[in-house]
Amino acid sequence: MGELPNMLEEIYMSGLMDDHIDEEPTSLENEDLQKFIKLFEDAQRKIYPACEKFSVLSFVIKMLHVKVYNKWSNKSFDMVMQVFKDIQPECDQTIPWTLYHAKKFLRDLGLGYETIHACKNDCALFSKENANLEKCPICDEPRYKLNNDGGRSAPGRDIDVYLQPLIEELKNLWEHGVQTYDASNGQIFRMHAAVMWTINDFPTYGNMSGWSTKGYLVCPNCNMNASSQGLRSKIGYMGARRYLLENHNWRRSKLFNGQIKDRSKPMDLSGEEILEQIDCGTYKPYGKHPHNRKRQRNENPNLNWTKRCIIFDLPYWKMLKLRHNLDVIY
């Protein structure tokens, strides 16, 4: 079972599940609960009584992965599945024997997805009010024009554009929750969920939080109270001793840089205070279109903030003491 998530990812990346069938994925609202429970139980059954390796679910995922990996046609898949059915007539009757029914089987279990087009310049998603547009509402680029500039670059600060559907789901999970099946006791309960923090390297910290990790104010904890200085063509961050106790001997030592250190450590800012800082700024729109290239230096920069992070749309985000973690491998 350990390889199933990787197989599912490759199936999704292939685009096999992109063609939406008429039936919508089964939700877990009242009238659908019993149907889902039965489907979930069927998915865990052996494909035939003596089989110890495959459940119905793992068999379906395995066969779809083989189809994608070997570039089988849809007709080839159906033919191979029919051969299996003829060889093992005692197979469980719940097995979906055609590609159509195999994809419907995964969607009904909640393993489908919705395809959302994005502007090639990372300006906007073609969803909700933009779902039927033929051009990007920001840069006017055609929706179906391919990006011929080589491989796509990382979205950078524009990551918020792609986080929009996730943030909407997270808000719903926090405010309303979702009915969920507990396989351990066979009960249905309403599950609520929250994001505790992000985990990322330092450059990605800047993209996620909106605080630039470059320049004299690079330290997000120091905020406006940084201890940086120019060292020829580099910037040095000299304030480590500020975090020592006020009476520590090393504060009075001049061995480090010929100076004593009498500055206190920076004050911790609450999420509300940080959000107040952010809301004081005006930021360029998302996207990498030609009219939105690197702007000239702002005469009145808002500290090191480059945007209002979309995660602040979560009602609890500003109340968290720790919002972003650095991956210790870096």
C-alpha positions as CSV (number, residue, x, y, z in Angstrom):
1,M,0.0,0.0,0.0
2,G,3.0,2.3,0.5
3,E,3.4,2.9,-3.2
4,L,-0.2,3.8,-3.9
5,P,0.1,7.5,-3.2
6,N,3.0,7.8,-5.7
7,M,0.9,5.8,-8.3
8,L,-2.1,8.1,-7.8
9,E,0.2,11.2,-8.2
10,E,1.5,9.9,-11.5
11,I,-2.1,9.1,-12.7
12,Y,-3.2,12.6,-11.9
13,M,-0.1,14.2,-13.5
14,S,-0.8,12.3,-16.7
15,G,-4.1,14.1,-17.1
16,L,-6.0,10.8,-17.2
17,M,-8.6,12.1,-14.8
18,D,-9.1,15.5,-16.5
19,D,-12.1,14.5,-18.5
20,H,-14.9,15.1,-16.1
21,I,-17.8,12.7,-16.3
22,D,-21.4,13.7,-15.7
23,E,-21.6,12.4,-12.1
24,E,-20.2,14.7,-9.5
25,P,-18.0,13.2,-6.8
26,T,-20.0,11.8,-3.9
27,S,-20.0,14.1,-0.9
28,L,-20.5,13.1,2.6
29,E,-23.8,14.9,3.2
30,N,-26.6,13.1,4.9
31,E,-28.2,11.2,2.0
32,D,-24.8,10.1,0.7
33,L,-23.3,8.7,4.0
34,Q,-24.5,5.2,3.7
35,K,-23.5,5.0,0.0
36,F,-20.0,6.2,0.8
37,I,-19.6,3.7,3.7
38,K,-20.6,0.8,1.5
39,L,-18.3,2.0,-1.3
40,F,-15.4,2.4,1.2
41,E,-16.0,-1.1,2.5
42,D,-16.1,-2.5,-1.0
43,A,-12.8,-0.8,-1.8
44,Q,-11.1,-2.8,0.9
45,R,-12.4,-6.2,-0.2
46,K,-10.1,-8.7,-1.8
47,I,-10.4,-8.9,-5.6
48,Y,-11.1,-12.6,-5.2
49,P,-11.3,-14.7,-2.1
50,A,-7.8,-16.3,-2.2
51,C,-6.0,-13.0,-3.2
52,E,-3.7,-11.7,-0.5
53,K,-2.0,-8.9,-2.4
54,F,-4.7,-6.7,-3.9
55,S,-7.8,-5.0,-2.6
56,V,-10.3,-3.6,-5.1
57,L,-8.9,-0.2,-4.5
58,S,-5.2,-1.1,-4.8
59,F,-6.0,-3.2,-7.9
60,V,-7.8,-0.3,-9.7
61,I,-4.9,2.2,-8.9
62,K,-2.3,-0.4,-10.0
63,M,-4.0,-1.0,-13.3
64,L,-4.5,2.8,-14.0
65,H,-0.9,3.4,-13.2
66,V,0.2,0.6,-15.6
67,K,-2.0,2.2,-18.3
68,V,-0.4,5.7,-17.7
69,Y,3.2,4.3,-17.4
70,N,3.0,2.3,-20.7
71,K,0.8,4.8,-22.6
72,W,-2.0,2.3,-23.2
73,S,-5.0,3.5,-25.2
74,N,-8.4,3.5,-23.4
75,K,-9.5,0.6,-25.6
76,S,-6.4,-1.4,-24.6
77,F,-7.1,-0.9,-20.9
78,D,-10.7,-2.1,-21.3
79,M,-9.5,-5.2,-23.3
80,V,-6.9,-6.1,-20.7
81,M,-9.4,-5.7,-17.8
82,Q,-11.9,-8.0,-19.7
83,V,-9.1,-10.6,-19.9
84,F,-8.6,-10.5,-16.2
85,K,-12.3,-10.8,-15.6
86,D,-12.5,-13.9,-17.9
87,I,-9.5,-15.5,-16.2
88,Q,-10.9,-15.0,-12.7
89,P,-14.7,-15.3,-12.9
90,E,-14.8,-15.4,-9.1
91,C,-13.5,-11.9,-8.9
92,D,-15.5,-9.5,-6.6
93,Q,-18.5,-8.0,-8.4
94,T,-17.7,-4.5,-7.2
95,I,-14.5,-4.3,-9.3
96,P,-14.9,-1.6,-12.1
97,W,-13.9,-3.4,-15.3
98,T,-13.8,-0.4,-17.7
99,L,-11.8,2.8,-17.7
100,Y,-15.0,4.8,-17.3
101,H,-16.1,3.0,-14.2
102,A,-12.6,2.9,-12.8
103,K,-12.3,6.7,-12.8
104,K,-15.8,7.0,-11.4
105,F,-14.9,4.6,-8.7
106,L,-11.9,6.8,-7.6
107,R,-14.0,10.0,-7.8
108,D,-16.8,8.6,-5.7
109,L,-14.2,7.8,-3.0
110,G,-13.0,11.4,-3.0
111,L,-9.8,10.7,-5.0
112,G,-10.7,12.8,-8.0
113,Y,-9.8,16.5,-8.5
114,E,-10.8,19.6,-10.4
115,T,-8.7,21.0,-13.2
116,I,-8.2,24.8,-12.9
117,H,-6.4,26.7,-15.7
118,A,-3.9,29.4,-14.8
119,C,-2.5,32.4,-16.7
120,K,0.9,31.6,-18.1
121,N,2.2,34.7,-16.3
122,D,0.9,33.6,-12.9
123,C,-1.6,36.5,-12.8
124,A,-4.8,34.7,-12.0
125,L,-6.7,31.4,-12.1
126,F,-9.5,30.7,-14.5
127,S,-12.0,29.8,-11.8
128,K,-15.1,31.2,-10.1
129,E,-15.8,34.6,-11.8
130,N,-13.0,34.0,-14.3
131,A,-14.1,30.4,-15.2
132,N,-15.5,31.3,-18.6
133,L,-12.9,33.9,-19.7
134,E,-10.8,33.4,-22.8
135,K,-8.2,35.9,-21.7
136,C,-6.4,36.6,-18.4
137,P,-8.3,39.4,-16.6
138,I,-5.0,41.0,-15.5
139,C,-2.6,40.8,-18.5
140,D,-5.0,39.9,-21.3
141,E,-2.9,36.9,-22.4
142,P,-5.0,34.2,-24.2
143,R,-6.1,31.4,-21.9
144,Y,-5.0,28.6,-24.1
145,K,-1.7,30.1,-25.4
146,L,1.2,27.9,-24.5
147,N,4.2,29.2,-22.7
148,N,7.1,28.9,-25.2
149,D,9.7,30.5,-23.0
150,G,11.2,27.2,-21.9
151,G,10.4,25.6,-18.6
152,R,8.1,27.4,-16.2
153,S,9.8,29.3,-13.5
154,A,8.8,29.0,-9.9
155,P,5.8,31.3,-9.0
156,G,7.8,33.1,-6.2
157,R,5.6,35.7,-4.5
158,D,2.8,34.8,-7.0
159,I,2.3,31.5,-5.1
160,D,-0.7,33.2,-3.5
161,V,-2.5,32.9,-6.8
162,Y,-2.2,29.1,-6.7
163,L,-3.1,28.9,-3.0
164,Q,-6.5,30.5,-3.5
165,P,-8.5,27.2,-3.9
166,L,-6.6,25.7,-0.9
167,I,-7.3,28.7,1.3
168,E,-11.0,28.5,0.4
169,E,-11.1,24.8,1.5
170,L,-9.2,25.6,4.7
171,K,-11.6,28.3,5.6
172,N,-14.5,25.9,5.1
173,L,-12.7,23.2,7.2
174,W,-12.3,25.7,10.0
175,E,-15.7,27.3,10.0
176,H,-18.0,24.5,8.9
177,G,-16.0,21.3,8.9
178,V,-16.8,18.3,6.8
179,Q,-18.5,15.0,7.6
180,T,-15.8,12.3,7.7
181,Y,-15.8,8.5,8.0
182,D,-13.8,7.1,10.9
183,A,-12.6,3.6,9.6
184,S,-11.5,2.6,13.1
185,N,-15.0,2.6,14.6
186,G,-17.3,2.9,11.6
187,Q,-18.7,6.2,12.8
188,I,-19.3,9.5,11.0
189,F,-18.1,12.7,12.6
190,R,-17.7,16.4,11.6
191,M,-14.0,17.1,11.2
192,H,-12.6,20.6,11.6
193,A,-9.0,21.4,10.7
194,A,-6.5,24.3,10.9
195,V,-3.0,25.0,9.6
196,M,-0.5,25.2,12.4
197,W,2.4,26.7,10.4
198,T,4.3,26.4,7.1
199,I,7.7,24.6,6.9
200,N,10.1,25.9,4.3
201,D,13.6,27.1,3.5
202,F,14.5,30.7,3.9
203,P,14.0,31.9,0.3
204,T,10.5,30.2,0.3
205,Y,9.8,31.9,3.7
206,G,9.9,35.2,1.8
207,N,7.5,33.9,-0.9
208,M,5.1,32.5,1.6
209,S,5.1,35.2,4.3
210,G,5.5,38.3,2.1
211,W,8.6,39.5,4.0
212,S,11.5,39.7,1.6
213,T,14.6,37.7,2.6
214,K,17.0,40.1,1.0
215,G,18.5,43.4,2.0
216,Y,19.2,45.2,5.3
217,L,15.9,44.1,6.8
218,V,16.3,40.5,5.9
219,C,15.6,39.2,9.4
220,P,11.8,38.8,9.9
221,N,12.1,38.5,13.7
222,C,14.1,41.8,13.9
223,N,11.6,43.4,11.7
224,M,12.3,47.2,11.6
225,N,14.8,46.8,14.5
226,A,17.6,45.1,12.5
227,S,21.3,45.1,13.3
228,S,22.7,44.9,9.7
229,Q,25.5,46.9,8.2
230,G,27.4,47.1,4.9
231,L,30.6,45.2,4.6
232,R,32.1,46.2,1.2
233,S,29.8,44.6,-1.3
234,K,28.0,42.4,1.2
235,I,25.6,42.9,4.1
236,G,26.6,41.7,7.5
237,Y,24.1,40.9,10.3
238,M,25.9,41.8,13.5
239,G,23.2,41.6,16.2
240,A,23.6,38.1,17.6
241,R,24.8,39.3,21.0
242,R,21.5,41.2,21.5
243,Y,19.9,37.9,22.4
244,L,22.2,37.4,25.3
245,L,21.1,38.2,28.9
246,E,21.4,41.9,29.7
247,N,24.3,41.2,32.2
248,H,26.1,38.7,30.1
249,N,29.9,39.2,30.0
250,W,30.1,38.9,26.2
251,R,27.9,41.9,25.8
252,R,30.7,44.0,27.4
253,S,33.5,42.3,25.4
254,K,35.1,44.2,22.5
255,L,36.7,41.1,21.0
256,F,33.9,40.5,18.5
257,N,33.9,43.8,16.6
258,G,35.6,46.3,18.9
259,Q,32.3,47.4,20.4
260,I,30.2,46.6,23.3
261,K,26.6,45.6,22.7
262,D,24.0,47.3,24.8
263,R,20.9,47.0,22.5
264,S,18.1,44.8,23.8
265,K,16.8,42.0,21.6
266,P,14.0,42.9,19.2
267,M,10.5,42.9,20.6
268,D,8.2,40.0,19.5
269,L,5.4,41.3,17.4
270,S,2.0,39.7,17.5
271,G,0.2,38.5,14.4
272,E,-2.2,41.4,14.8
273,E,0.7,43.9,14.9
274,I,2.3,42.3,11.8
275,L,-1.0,42.5,9.9
276,E,-1.3,46.2,10.8
277,Q,2.1,46.7,9.3
278,I,1.2,44.8,6.1
279,D,-2.1,46.6,5.7
280,C,-0.3,50.0,5.6
281,G,1.4,49.1,2.3
282,T,0.4,49.1,-1.3
283,Y,1.8,46.3,-3.4
284,K,2.1,45.6,-7.1
285,P,-0.4,43.0,-8.5
286,Y,0.5,39.4,-9.0
287,G,1.9,38.2,-12.2
288,K,5.0,38.3,-14.4
289,H,3.5,39.9,-17.4
290,P,5.7,42.6,-19.2
291,H,3.8,45.5,-17.6
292,N,4.5,44.2,-14.1
293,R,8.2,43.7,-14.3
294,K,10.6,44.7,-11.5
295,R,9.5,48.1,-10.4
296,Q,11.7,51.0,-9.6
297,R,12.8,51.5,-6.0
298,N,9.8,52.7,-3.9
299,E,10.5,56.0,-2.2
300,N,8.3,55.0,0.7
301,P,8.8,51.2,1.1
302,N,6.7,49.3,3.6
303,L,9.7,47.8,5.5
304,N,10.5,44.5,3.7
305,W,6.9,43.6,3.0
306,T,6.2,42.7,-0.7
307,K,2.5,41.6,-0.4
308,R,-0.3,40.7,2.0
309,C,0.1,36.9,2.4
310,I,-3.1,35.2,1.4
311,I,-2.8,32.9,4.4
312,F,-3.9,35.9,6.5
313,D,-7.4,35.3,5.0
314,L,-7.7,32.4,7.4
315,P,-9.5,33.8,10.5
316,Y,-7.1,32.3,13.0
317,W,-3.8,33.0,11.2
318,K,-3.1,36.4,12.9
319,M,-3.6,34.8,16.3
320,L,-0.9,32.2,15.9
321,K,2.3,32.9,17.7
322,L,4.4,30.9,15.2
323,R,3.3,31.0,11.6
324,H,6.3,29.9,9.6
325,N,9.0,27.3,10.5
326,L,12.4,27.0,8.8
327,D,13.4,23.5,7.6
328,V,16.3,22.6,9.8
329,I,18.2,20.9,7.0
330,Y,19.0,24.4,5.8
